[in-house]
Amino acid sequence: MPDSAKRATTRRVKIILAVVLVLNVAVAAAKLIVGALIHSISMVADGFHSLTDSASNVVGLIGISYASRPPDEDHPYGHWKFETLSALIIGGLLAMTAWEILRSCFERLHTGTVPDTSTWALVVMGVTMAINLAVSTFERRRGEQLGSHLLTADAAHTRSDVYVSLAVIASLLAARFGFPQADIVIAVVITGAIARAALQIVRGSAGQLTDTAVVPPRTVRELALQVPGVLGVHKVRTRTGAGSNHADLHVQVRADLRLDEAHVIGHMVADKLRGELDLDDIVTHVEPPDGHQTDWRPEGAEPKDEKS
């Protein structure tokens, strides 16, 4: 992806995160205020969950600002992993939210407080849930279009708030019909959905940070061997970046080829892989086939060590 396109994509991601941040703050404030007034533990927990949505937006804005910096002497491969690190932090915030909900449930068991089930509280929950659903859907689609792992992770975080809101509405309705314990039971159940979202985000982010392969080595070898002049392929490695995937491999060619001829084959392999697979940056190391040996050394070089 050209640098100008990357900068444009980064600007779009920042604008989306800023808009979502404002909406999340408004939603969180509404839930916290109303939840405190009606003494609903699930609604207050939902408000704190929305507040972590806002915190994740701030983390995302900071992360994308670092990730968009161009490569420098200390970071020759760029700063894109800052975006992945930010997504990992979002997963951690989700896990903390799940724990806070469980802790609040245990406290309610001791206090036995019954929530107020006024109609306007249900209206507030319905409106905020609709906002969260619209925001998460928009953010997920834009994240997929822009190839931003940060936006898709943040969308998953926001969507989990929809599940929490549904549970809160159900608990308020149950309390209205004489089952206040549902406020606790439903809060425990939705904790599983939040924890699941956290696990998915952490797993995806950890995969990027640990350079998990994005293409099976066998697939890369099979395609490279289709290029005329390629005798063998080995040491295939692939990894992912922010919106781009990378690969490097060793390509074996005839030992009697000139350097420029071998270089052409290396470029043909890169073009083949780039056209057939979702790979952007490809590095090929051209070398002679297995079993080839030579005693040649450049003028002035030390003699070959026979033990090596």
C-alpha positions, 0 to 999 in steps of 0.5 A, spaced: 500 500 500 502 506 498 504 511 503 499 516 501 494 511 501 496 509 508 496 516 511 489 517 508 487 510 511 490 512 518 486 519 518 479 515 516 481 510 522 482 516 527 475 520 525 471 514 526 474 512 533 473 520 535 466 519 533 465 513 536 468 515 543 463 521 543 457 516 542 460 511 547 461 517 553 454 519 552 451 512 552 456 511 558 453 517 562 446 515 561 447 508 563 451 510 570 446 516 572 439 512 571 442 505 574 444 509 580 438 512 581 434 506 580 439 501 584 440 497 578 446 493 579 446 490 572 445 497 569 450 500 573 455 495 570 453 496 563 454 503 564 462 501 566 462 497 560 460 503 556 465 507 559 471 502 558 468 502 550 470 510 551 477 508 554 478 503 549 477 508 544 482 513 547 487 507 547 486 506 540 487 513 538 494 513 541 495 507 538 494 509 531 497 515 532 504 511 534 502 506 528 502 511 523 509 513 524 513 512 518 519 507 519 525 510 522 532 508 524 530 504 531 524 501 527 526 500 520 519 495 519 515 501 521 510 502 528 504 498 526 505 493 532 503 499 536 496 498 533 496 491 535 498 492 542 492 497 543 487 492 540 491 487 546 489 492 551 482 493 549 481 485 550 484 486 557 479 492 558 474 487 556 476 482 561 477 487 567 469 489 565 467 481 566 471 481 573 467 487 575 460 485 573 462 478 577 464 482 583 458 486 583 454 480 583 457 478 589 456 484 593 448 484 591 447 477 594 450 480 600 446 487 600 439 484 597 437 491 594 431 490 589 432 495 583 427 500 581 423 498 574 421 504 572 419 505 564 423 511 563 429 506 565 427 501 560 427 507 554 434 509 556 436 502 555 433 501 549 435 507 546 443 506 548 442 499 546 440 501 539 446 506 539 451 501 540 448 496 535 449 501 530 456 504 532 459 497 532 456 495 526 458 501 522 465 500 526 466 493 524 464 494 516 469 500 516 474 496 519 474 490 514 474 495 509 480 499 511 484 493 513 484 495 521 485 490 526 484 496 531 477 498 528 474 491 528 477 489 535 473 495 538 467 494 534 467 487 538 468 491 544 462 495 543 458 489 540 459 486 547 455 492 550 449 490 546 449 483 549 449 487 556 444 491 555 439 486 552 441 482 559 439 489 563 433 490 560 431 482 561 433 483 568 429 490 569 422 486 566 423 480 571 424 485 577 417 488 575 414 481 575 417 479 582 423 476 580 429 481 582 434 476 583 434 476 575 438 482 576 444 478 578 443 471 574 443 475 568 449 479 569 453 473 571 450 470 564 452 475 560 459 475 563 461 469 559 459 473 552 464 479 554 469 474 556 469 470 550 469 477 546 476 478 550 479 472 548 478 473 541 481 479 541 487 477 545 488 471 541 488 475 534 492 480 537 497 475 540 497 472 533 500 478 530 505 480 535 508 473 535 508 473 528 503 467 526 504 465 519 498 467 515 499 463 509 501 455 509 509 454 507 506 449 503 502 453 499 508 458 498 512 453 495 507 450 490 506 457 487 514 459 487 515 452 484 511 454 478 515 459 476 520 457 470 527 456 473 526 455 480 529 448 482 527 448 489 524 453 495 525 452 502 525 457 509 519 460 507 516 465 513 510 469 513 507 474 518 502 479 518 502 487 519 497 492 519 493 491 513 499 488 509 502 481 509 509 479 509 513 473 506 521 471 505 523 465 502 529 462 499 529 460 492 534 455 488 536 456 481 541 453 477 548 455 479 551 457 472 546 463 471 549 470 471 547 474 477 542 478 473 539 472 471 538 469 478 535 476 480 530 476 474 527 469 477 527 472 484 523 478 482 518 473 478 517 469 484 515 475 488 510 477 483 507 470 482 506 470 490 503 477 490 498 476 485 496 469 487 496 470 495 494 476 500 502 478 500 504 485 500 512 485 502 516 479 499 523 478 500 527 472 496 533 470 497 536 466 491 541 461 492 544 454 488 540 448 489 542 443 494 548 439 493 552 444 489 559 446 492 564 451 490 571 453 492 571 459 489 572 465 493 573 473 492 580 476 491 583 477 498 578 473 501 580 468 506 581 460 504 575 456 505 575 453 512 574 445 510 571 444 517 565 448 516 
